[in-house]
Amino acid sequence: MTRIVMSGAGNMGRQIMAAVEAADDLELVGALDGLSGAGSVEIAGRQIPLGNSLDSLREWSPDVVIDFSNAEWTVRLIPAAVEAGVRPVIGTSGLSDEVIADAERRVNEAGLGGVIAANFALGAVLMMHLANVAAPLFDSVEIIEQHHDGKVDAPSGTAVATAQSMRAARGQDFTRREAERHNVEGFDSRGAELGGASLHSVRLPGLVAHQVIVFGGNDETLTIRHDSMSRASFIPEILRAVRAAPELDRLVIGLDRLLGLRTD
């Protein structure tokens, strides 16, 4: 039985905890939330201890901590988890390259296993994989990511990871057409730019998580789209990562590597 602590007790965290409670091979032993007071949270009719201090990681002695919180909390969680011998499975967005590199160093030096992924939806991972196949063959690309209005960071971690992996697959920047004139002073309506790809963010109530990648070529376009209709789409691969973590001796960065789509 693998002992689990959930870091982040919001909507996503509660859905993950319910899935852990329903699994025969996993045991939910606690939840962490730096924004809440200590106490308990009810999951599937059971009261789960809720803490707001990282000291609880040692008190509860979990095997794995699942983190879907915020970047500021995650930066503190990773060292505390490693020091306590707890394997991290992290889906928090907005983590910098430096934070991820530091997490990799800490986890690997400790001989622990763990997973960090920008997106735990299987379809999103396949979308990025297919985009990497197309990236060397097209000179221009734009990414439109759409999320619920409660998402605080932009562009999304998935959009950034997509642009970075396409740039790596291509080996050079995409060609990007700059606007000659901006009709709203002080704003670039062409969006953010990363490796020559334009990134556009939409935040609206009613959305969950959606991304469109549009490649442009000679008299043709190629569109690759993924839609998560609810947070339930992330659950199967989160549980896959949780079950894999105790068998790993290093930090796996990206669900594509965990699935064998990438071997580097």
C-alpha positions as CSV (number, residue, x, y, z in Angstrom):
1,M,0.0,0.0,0.0
2,T,1.5,3.3,-1.1
3,R,0.9,6.2,1.4
4,I,-0.1,9.5,-0.2
5,V,-0.2,13.1,0.9
6,M,-2.0,15.7,-1.3
7,S,-0.5,19.1,-1.5
8,G,-3.1,21.6,-2.5
9,A,-6.7,21.1,-1.2
10,G,-8.6,23.1,-3.8
11,N,-10.9,21.7,-6.5
12,M,-8.2,19.8,-8.3
13,G,-6.7,18.5,-5.0
14,R,-10.1,17.3,-3.8
15,Q,-10.8,15.4,-7.0
16,I,-7.3,13.7,-6.8
17,M,-7.9,12.8,-3.2
18,A,-11.2,11.2,-4.1
19,A,-9.5,9.1,-6.8
20,V,-6.8,8.1,-4.3
21,E,-9.4,7.1,-1.8
22,A,-11.1,4.9,-4.4
23,A,-7.9,3.1,-5.3
24,D,-7.3,-0.3,-3.6
25,D,-3.5,0.1,-3.7
26,L,-3.2,3.7,-2.4
27,E,-3.8,5.2,1.1
28,L,-4.5,8.9,1.6
29,V,-2.9,9.8,4.9
30,G,-3.1,13.6,4.8
31,A,-3.5,16.9,2.9
32,L,-1.3,20.0,2.9
33,D,-2.5,23.5,2.1
34,G,-0.5,26.6,3.0
35,L,-3.5,28.8,2.6
36,S,-5.7,26.8,5.0
37,G,-5.7,26.4,8.7
38,A,-4.9,23.0,10.2
39,G,-7.8,20.6,10.8
40,S,-9.4,18.1,8.4
41,V,-11.0,17.8,5.1
42,E,-13.8,15.3,4.2
43,I,-13.1,13.1,1.3
44,A,-15.5,10.3,0.3
45,G,-17.1,10.4,3.8
46,R,-13.8,10.2,5.6
47,Q,-12.0,13.0,7.6
48,I,-8.5,13.4,6.2
49,P,-6.0,15.4,8.4
50,L,-5.3,18.8,6.9
51,G,-2.0,20.6,7.7
52,N,-0.5,23.9,6.7
53,S,3.1,23.1,7.7
54,L,5.6,21.2,5.7
55,D,6.6,19.5,9.0
56,S,3.5,17.3,8.5
57,L,5.5,15.4,5.8
58,R,7.6,13.8,8.5
59,E,4.7,13.3,10.8
60,W,2.6,11.5,8.3
61,S,5.5,9.5,6.7
62,P,4.0,9.3,3.2
63,D,5.7,7.5,0.3
64,V,4.5,10.1,-2.3
65,V,3.3,13.7,-2.2
66,I,1.1,14.9,-5.1
67,D,1.4,18.6,-5.6
68,F,-1.2,20.7,-7.4
69,S,-0.9,24.0,-5.5
70,N,1.0,27.1,-6.6
71,A,4.5,27.8,-7.6
72,E,5.4,29.7,-4.4
73,W,4.4,26.8,-2.2
74,T,5.9,24.1,-4.5
75,V,9.3,25.8,-4.3
76,R,9.2,25.2,-0.6
77,L,7.6,21.8,-0.8
78,I,10.3,20.1,-3.0
79,P,13.2,20.5,-0.7
80,A,11.1,19.5,2.3
81,A,9.8,16.4,0.5
82,V,13.3,15.3,-0.5
83,E,14.7,15.8,3.0
84,A,11.8,13.7,4.4
85,G,12.4,10.9,1.8
86,V,9.1,11.5,0.1
87,R,8.8,11.2,-3.7
88,P,7.2,14.2,-5.4
89,V,4.6,14.0,-8.2
90,I,4.1,17.6,-9.3
91,G,1.5,19.1,-11.7
92,T,1.7,22.7,-10.4
93,S,2.1,25.1,-13.3
94,G,4.3,28.2,-13.5
95,L,7.5,26.5,-12.3
96,S,10.7,28.1,-13.7
97,D,13.4,26.1,-15.5
98,E,15.6,26.9,-12.5
99,V,13.2,25.4,-10.1
100,I,12.7,22.3,-12.1
101,A,16.5,21.9,-12.5
102,D,16.9,22.3,-8.8
103,A,14.2,19.7,-8.1
104,E,15.9,17.2,-10.5
105,R,19.2,17.7,-8.8
106,R,17.8,17.2,-5.3
107,V,15.6,14.2,-6.2
108,N,18.4,12.5,-8.2
109,E,21.1,13.1,-5.5
110,A,18.7,11.5,-2.9
111,G,18.1,8.5,-5.1
112,L,14.4,9.0,-5.0
113,G,11.9,8.8,-7.8
114,G,9.4,11.4,-8.9
115,V,7.5,13.0,-11.8
116,I,7.1,16.7,-12.8
117,A,4.7,17.2,-15.8
118,A,3.3,20.4,-17.3
119,N,0.1,18.4,-18.2
120,F,-1.3,15.1,-17.0
121,A,-4.0,14.7,-19.7
122,L,-3.0,11.9,-22.0
123,G,-4.4,13.7,-25.0
124,A,-2.4,16.8,-24.2
125,V,0.8,14.8,-24.1
126,L,0.0,13.2,-27.4
127,M,-0.8,16.6,-28.8
128,M,2.6,17.9,-27.9
129,H,4.2,14.7,-29.3
130,L,2.5,15.2,-32.6
131,A,3.5,18.8,-32.7
132,N,7.1,17.8,-32.3
133,V,6.8,15.6,-35.3
134,A,5.4,18.5,-37.4
135,A,7.7,21.2,-36.0
136,P,10.7,20.6,-38.3
137,L,8.4,20.6,-41.4
138,F,6.7,23.9,-40.9
139,D,8.3,27.4,-40.6
140,S,5.5,29.1,-38.7
141,V,3.3,28.2,-35.8
142,E,0.9,29.8,-33.2
143,I,-0.4,28.4,-30.0
144,I,-3.8,29.5,-28.5
145,E,-4.4,28.2,-25.0
146,Q,-7.7,28.6,-23.2
147,H,-8.4,28.1,-19.5
148,H,-10.9,28.9,-16.8
149,D,-10.8,32.4,-15.4
150,G,-9.4,31.2,-12.1
151,K,-6.0,30.3,-13.6
152,V,-3.5,32.9,-12.4
153,D,-0.6,32.3,-14.7
154,A,-0.2,33.0,-18.5
155,P,0.8,31.6,-20.8
156,S,0.0,28.1,-19.4
157,G,2.8,25.7,-18.5
158,T,1.5,23.4,-21.3
159,A,1.8,26.2,-23.9
160,V,5.3,27.1,-22.8
161,A,6.4,23.4,-22.7
162,T,4.9,22.9,-26.2
163,A,6.8,25.9,-27.6
164,Q,10.0,24.8,-26.0
165,S,9.8,21.2,-27.2
166,M,8.8,22.3,-30.7
167,R,11.8,24.6,-30.8
168,A,14.1,21.8,-29.7
169,A,12.6,19.4,-32.2
170,R,13.1,21.9,-35.0
171,G,16.6,23.0,-34.0
172,Q,16.0,26.7,-34.8
173,D,13.4,29.4,-34.2
174,F,10.2,29.5,-36.2
175,T,9.6,32.4,-38.5
176,R,7.3,34.9,-36.8
177,R,5.6,37.8,-38.6
178,E,5.7,41.0,-36.4
179,A,3.0,43.5,-36.5
180,E,4.0,46.8,-38.2
181,R,1.5,48.8,-36.2
182,H,-0.2,48.1,-32.9
183,N,-3.7,49.6,-32.7
184,V,-3.9,49.4,-28.9
185,E,-1.0,51.4,-27.5
186,G,1.3,49.6,-25.2
187,F,0.1,46.1,-26.1
188,D,1.4,43.5,-28.5
189,S,-1.7,41.7,-29.8
190,R,0.5,39.2,-31.5
191,G,1.0,37.6,-28.1
192,A,4.0,36.3,-26.3
193,E,6.9,34.9,-28.3
194,L,9.0,31.8,-27.5
195,G,11.3,30.3,-30.1
196,G,9.5,32.1,-32.8
197,A,6.1,30.7,-31.8
198,S,3.4,33.1,-30.8
199,L,1.5,32.2,-27.7
200,H,-2.0,33.6,-27.0
201,S,-3.9,33.1,-23.7
202,V,-7.7,33.1,-23.2
203,R,-9.2,33.2,-19.7
204,L,-13.0,32.8,-19.5
205,P,-15.6,31.2,-17.2
206,G,-16.9,28.0,-18.7
207,L,-13.6,26.8,-20.0
208,V,-11.4,24.1,-18.3
209,A,-8.2,23.5,-20.3
210,H,-7.8,23.7,-24.1
211,Q,-5.0,24.2,-26.5
212,V,-4.8,24.7,-30.3
213,I,-1.5,24.5,-32.2
214,V,-1.8,25.9,-35.8
215,F,1.1,25.4,-38.2
216,G,1.2,27.5,-41.4
217,G,2.7,26.4,-44.7
218,N,2.4,27.1,-48.4
219,D,-1.4,27.3,-49.0
220,E,-2.2,25.0,-46.1
221,T,-2.4,24.9,-42.4
222,L,-2.2,22.0,-39.9
223,T,-4.2,22.3,-36.7
224,I,-3.7,20.0,-33.6
225,R,-6.2,20.5,-30.8
226,H,-6.8,19.1,-27.4
227,D,-9.7,19.8,-25.0
228,S,-10.0,18.7,-21.4
229,M,-13.7,18.8,-20.6
230,S,-13.2,18.4,-16.9
231,R,-10.4,17.9,-14.4
232,A,-11.3,14.2,-14.4
233,S,-9.2,13.9,-17.6
234,F,-6.0,14.3,-15.5
235,I,-6.7,11.6,-13.0
236,P,-5.7,8.4,-14.8
237,E,-2.2,9.7,-15.6
238,I,-1.7,11.3,-12.2
239,L,-2.4,7.9,-10.6
240,R,0.0,6.3,-13.2
241,A,2.7,8.7,-12.0
242,V,2.0,8.0,-8.3
243,R,2.3,4.3,-8.9
244,A,5.5,4.7,-10.9
245,A,7.3,7.0,-8.5
246,P,8.3,4.4,-5.9
247,E,9.9,2.3,-8.6
248,L,11.9,5.2,-10.0
249,D,15.4,6.3,-8.9
250,R,15.3,9.7,-10.6
251,L,13.0,12.6,-11.4
252,V,11.2,12.1,-14.7
253,I,10.4,15.4,-16.3
254,G,7.4,15.2,-18.6
255,L,4.6,12.6,-18.9
256,D,5.9,11.8,-22.4
257,R,9.0,10.3,-20.8
258,L,7.0,8.3,-18.3
259,L,4.9,6.9,-21.3
260,G,8.0,6.1,-23.3
261,L,7.3,8.7,-26.0
262,R,10.7,10.2,-25.3
263,T,13.8,8.4,-24.1
264,D,16.2,11.3,-23.6
